[in-house]
Amino acid sequence: MATNRPYGDNSRVGAVKDRVQYYNPKNQKWVKVNTITNKFMDVKSDGTPFKGVRKK
C-alpha cells in the first residue's frame, strides 16, 4: 500500500500496489481492478483517472 506521510501535503510517496486501472471506451470511464483477485473494485464517475494507480 502507498504511504501518505507527511500528512496534509496532498502527495503520495508511492504507487498503490496490487491494483491497476483500465479505460473503458464504451462508457468513457476508468475502472480500478485488483490484480490478485481480478475483481473490479470501483468505477470513476467523472472520467478522470484514479490517483496513484497504474494504468494498463
GIGI-V620517 format. One line per field, one symbol per residue. phi: phi as a letter, one per 20 degrees, with the letter a starting at -180 (. if undefined). burial: b if it has 16 or more other C-alpha atoms within 10 Angstrom, else e. Layout:
phi = ???
burial = ???
//
This chain:
phi = .fedeffnemcdfcffembccceeffdlcedecffeeldfdaceeeneffemdfdc
burial = eeeeeeeeeeeeeeeeeebbbbbeeeeebbbbbeeeeeeeeebeeeeebbebbbee
//
